[in-house]
């Protein structure tokens, strides 16, 4: 059944299965699909967590506005440019500028920073800054940002509203915003959390089918890990009658593999959250189950512990050079290569995009 378009009931079946033999079939199919559609490359995009301010009150996130115990920071333009130059020197294909939903990141200021990165540093720019007004998004696209990532997290509206209190005065619908991002000209990224309390297998299956409907270019799949002190840290009501999706590594890998099957050409990261549940092998297992992107952290070392949406994030003392050498070695040992340039939204790649850079 894995040699044709997968149906919604089949997606749910694969999410539920616990058979080792069948899971081997699923993971092999996802890896073969990745190989056929996207080649042997593992892309490296430098992650720069430019601010930990956030106006939202999401019930699971350590960056939530009510967290008064978290020292807040916002990187300045020179710090961001320095991180981008490091990405260029280490031959990363792009920088991912990520933050909470921080309106202290002003539209014109960030447009100027993006323009400098594109013109002077010459690396790609991905943004992940939450829900922003259309005028901000248009300005950042015109400045040269090429991809915008906004996870919808769950397409179950009731469940979404349960964990995401609405922001007063904001009427943005994430699904509508994903369509808007495409109209503006961005490559569009989104994704889900696996194991939200109350999330059913049927609901998660619909989310995965939606990846195909949305024609996503970037798909993030990560386990649900609530931060200490948040409303969901103490637990919440789960879906009854065995329908609750577990927030574990295996189920996350199943969802990731299914994401690859429904969107063969997408960039799919081996998420940092997988390293929180399996520090030694979580992300590299994901690379054998459909993932083809890693996000080495270029945030200044003194700020990394302050960007804490969930516990257990890897925060090693490695320098950027040491991290690059380690990742390159591990990728080569897997029989893969470090990609130079990610595929465009149609899945096309130049010869250079899958050639080794080391």
C-alpha positions in Angstrom: 0.0 0.0 0.0 3.0 2.3 0.4 3.7 2.5 -3.4 0.7 4.8 -4.0 -1.0 7.9 -2.5 -1.8 7.1 1.1 -5.4 7.6 2.3 -6.7 9.2 5.5 -7.8 5.8 7.0 -4.4 4.4 6.2 -2.6 7.3 7.9 -4.6 6.6 11.0 -3.8 2.8 10.7 -0.1 3.5 10.6 -0.2 5.9 13.5 -1.9 3.2 15.6 0.2 0.2 14.6 2.7 -1.2 17.1 4.0 -4.1 14.9 7.7 -4.0 14.6 7.6 -5.6 11.1 5.0 -3.1 9.9 6.8 -0.2 11.4 10.0 -1.4 9.6 7.9 -1.2 6.3 6.7 2.3 7.1 10.1 3.7 7.9 11.7 2.0 4.9 9.1 3.4 2.6 9.6 6.9 4.1 13.3 6.7 3.7 13.0 5.4 0.1 10.5 8.2 -0.7 12.9 10.8 0.7 15.8 9.3 -1.3 13.8 9.3 -4.6 12.3 12.7 -4.2 15.0 14.7 -2.4 18.3 12.7 -2.8 20.9 11.8 -0.2 21.4 15.4 1.1 21.0 16.4 4.7 20.6 20.2 4.7 22.0 22.3 7.6 20.3 25.6 8.4 21.6 27.7 11.2 19.1 28.4 13.9 19.2 31.9 15.5 16.8 32.4 18.3 16.6 36.2 18.1 14.2 36.9 21.0 12.4 35.1 23.8 9.8 37.7 24.3 6.2 36.5 23.5 2.8 38.1 23.9 1.0 34.8 23.8 -0.2 32.7 26.8 0.0 29.2 25.3 -0.6 26.7 28.0 2.5 24.6 27.4 5.3 27.0 26.3 8.0 28.3 28.6 8.2 31.5 26.6 4.6 32.4 27.4 4.0 36.0 28.5 2.9 35.1 32.1 6.3 33.5 32.8 7.8 36.2 35.0 10.7 34.1 36.1 12.3 34.0 32.6 14.9 36.7 31.9 14.0 38.1 28.5 16.4 39.1 25.7 16.2 40.4 22.2 19.3 40.2 19.9 20.4 43.3 18.1 21.2 43.6 14.4 24.9 43.1 14.8 24.5 39.9 16.8 22.1 38.5 14.1 24.5 39.5 11.3 27.4 37.9 13.1 25.4 34.6 13.4 24.5 34.9 9.7 28.2 35.3 8.8 29.0 32.2 10.9 26.3 30.3 8.9 27.9 31.5 5.7 31.4 30.5 6.8 30.2 27.1 7.8 28.4 26.8 4.5 25.0 26.5 5.9 22.3 27.0 3.2 20.1 29.3 5.3 19.6 31.0 8.7 16.3 30.5 10.5 15.4 33.6 12.6 13.1 32.3 15.3 11.4 34.1 18.2 8.3 34.2 20.3 5.5 36.4 19.0 7.4 39.6 19.8 6.2 42.9 18.5 9.3 44.5 19.8 10.7 43.0 16.6 9.6 45.9 14.4 8.7 45.5 10.8 11.2 48.0 9.3 14.0 47.0 11.6 13.8 43.4 10.7 13.3 44.1 7.0 16.6 46.0 7.2 18.4 43.1 8.9 17.0 40.6 6.4 18.2 42.9 3.5 21.7 43.1 5.0 21.8 39.3 5.4 20.8 38.7 1.8 23.0 41.4 0.2 26.1 41.3 2.4 26.2 37.8 3.8 24.3 36.0 1.0 22.6 33.1 2.8 18.9 32.3 2.7 16.6 33.6 5.4 13.8 31.6 7.0 11.5 33.4 9.5 9.5 31.8 12.3 8.0 34.7 14.3 4.4 33.7 15.0 1.3 35.4 13.7 2.1 38.8 12.2 0.1 41.4 10.2 0.1 41.1 6.5 2.1 44.4 6.1 4.9 42.9 8.1 5.0 39.7 6.1 5.0 41.6 2.8 7.9 43.8 4.0 10.0 40.9 5.1 9.4 39.0 1.8 10.4 42.0 -0.2 13.5 42.3 1.9 14.5 38.8 0.8 13.2 36.3 3.4 12.3 33.3 1.4 10.5 30.9 3.8 8.1 31.5 6.7 7.3 28.7 9.2 4.1 28.9 11.3 3.0 25.6 12.9 -0.7 25.1 13.0 0.0 22.4 15.8 -3.4 20.8 15.5 -6.2 21.4 13.0 -8.8 20.4 15.6 -10.2 23.8 16.4 -11.6 22.9 19.8 -8.3 21.4 20.9 -6.3 24.3 19.5 -8.4 26.8 21.4 -8.0 24.8 24.6 -4.2 25.2 24.6 -4.0 28.6 22.9 -5.8 31.4 24.6 -6.8 34.0 22.0 -4.8 37.3 22.0 -7.1 40.3 22.6 -7.6 42.3 19.4 -6.0 39.6 17.2 -8.3 37.8 14.7 -5.6 35.9 12.8 -6.6 32.3 11.7 -3.5 30.2 11.2 -4.9 28.4 8.2 -5.8 31.6 6.5 -2.3 33.0 7.3 -0.7 30.0 5.7 -2.6 30.7 2.5 -1.6 34.4 2.8 2.1 33.4 3.1 1.8 31.5 -0.1 0.1 34.4 -1.9 2.9 36.8 -0.7 5.5 34.5 -2.3 7.0 32.7 0.7 7.9 29.0 0.7 5.5 27.9 3.5 6.3 25.8 6.5 4.0 24.5 9.2 3.6 21.4 11.3 2.2 19.8 14.4 2.9 18.6 17.9 2.4 14.9 18.6 0.7 13.9 21.8 -1.2 17.0 22.9 -3.6 16.0 25.7 -6.9 15.3 24.0 -5.4 14.7 20.6 -6.8 11.6 19.0 -5.3 9.4 16.3 -8.0 10.4 13.9 -7.2 14.1 14.6 -3.5 13.6 14.0 -4.2 11.7 10.8 -6.2 14.6 9.5 -3.3 16.9 10.3 -0.9 14.8 8.3 -3.3 14.6 5.3 -3.5 18.4 5.6 0.2 18.7 4.9 -0.5 17.4 1.4 -3.6 19.7 1.0 -1.5 22.7 2.0 1.4 21.7 -0.3 3.8 22.5 2.5 7.5 23.1 1.6 8.7 22.6 5.2 7.1 20.3 7.8 7.9 20.3 11.5 6.8 17.3 13.6 7.8 17.3 17.2 6.6 15.6 20.4 4.5 17.6 22.9 6.7 18.6 25.8 5.1 21.1 28.2 7.4 23.4 30.1 7.5 23.4 33.9 5.2 25.9 35.5 2.8 26.0 32.6 -0.9 25.0 32.9 -0.3 21.7 31.0 2.8 20.7 32.9 0.7 19.0 35.5 -1.2 17.0 32.9 -4.7 17.4 31.4 -7.6 15.3 30.3 -6.6 12.8 27.6 -8.7 11.4 24.8 -10.8 8.4 26.1 -11.0 4.8 25.0 -7.4 4.4 23.8 -7.7 7.2 21.2 -5.1 9.5 22.9 -1.9 10.0 20.9 1.2 9.3 23.0 3.8 12.1 23.2 6.7 9.7 22.6 9.6 9.3 20.2 8.1 6.4 18.3 4.8 8.1 17.5 6.6 11.2 16.5 8.8 9.2 14.1 5.6 7.5 12.7 4.1 11.0 12.1 7.3 12.2 10.5 7.5 9.2 8.2 3.9 9.7 7.1 4.6 13.4 6.5 7.4 12.3 4.1 4.9 10.0 2.3 2.3 12.7 1.8 4.9 15.4 0.9 7.8 13.7 -0.8 9.7 16.9 -1.7 9.4 18.8 1.5 12.2 19.8 3.9 11.5 17.9 7.1 13.8 18.6 10.1 15.0 16.1 12.6 13.6 18.3 15.4 15.5 19.5 18.4 12.7 18.3 20.6 13.5 14.7 19.6 16.9 15.3 21.2 15.1 16.2 24.4 13.4 12.7 24.5 16.4 10.8 23.1 19.6 12.9 23.5 21.9 10.3 21.9 20.0 9.1 18.8 16.6 10.9 18.5 17.5 13.2 15.6 19.7 10.8 13.7 16.9 8.1 13.9 14.6 10.7 12.3 17.1 11.1 9.4 16.5 7.4 8.6 12.7 7.8 8.8 12.1 10.6 6.4 13.9 13.7 7.7 16.4 15.6 5.6 17.2 18.8 7.6 19.0 19.7 10.8 19.1 23.0 12.6 22.5 23.5 14.4 22.1 26.4 16.9 24.0 29.6 16.2 22.3 31.6 19.0 25.0 33.2 21.2 25.9 30.6 24.0 24.9 32.9 26.8 21.4 33.3 25.4 20.6 29.7 24.5 19.5 28.7 28.0 17.0 31.6 28.0 15.2 30.3 24.9 13.3 27.5 26.7 9.9 26.7 25.2 10.3 23.2 26.7 12.7 21.4 29.0 15.6 19.2 27.9 16.7 21.2 24.9 20.3 20.3 24.0 22.6 23.1 25.0 26.1 21.8 24.5 29.4 23.7 25.1 30.4 23.0 21.5 31.6 25.9 19.3 29.9 26.3 15.9 32.9 24.9 14.2 32.9 21.8 16.5 29.2 21.3 15.9 29.6 21.5 12.1 32.5 19.0 12.1 30.6 16.6 14.3 27.4 16.8 12.2 29.3 16.4 9.0 31.1 13.3 10.3 27.9 11.7 11.6 26.1 12.5 8.3 28.9 10.9 6.3 28.8 7.8 8.5 25.2 7.4 7.6 26.1 7.3 3.9 24.5 10.8 3.4 26.0 14.1 2.2 25.6 17.7 3.4 23.5 19.5 0.9 24.5 22.9 -0.4 21.1 24.3 -1.5 17.6 23.1 -0.6 15.2 22.2 -3.3 12.7 24.8 -4.5 9.0 24.4 -3.8 8.6 22.3 -7.0 11.2 19.8 -5.6 13.7 20.7 -8.3 17.4 20.6 -7.4 20.6 21.6 -9.1 23.5 19.2 -9.3 25.2 21.3 -6.6 22.4 20.8 -4.1 23.2 17.2 -3.4 26.9 17.4 -3.8 29.1 17.0 -0.7 30.4 20.2 0.8 33.0 18.5 3.0 
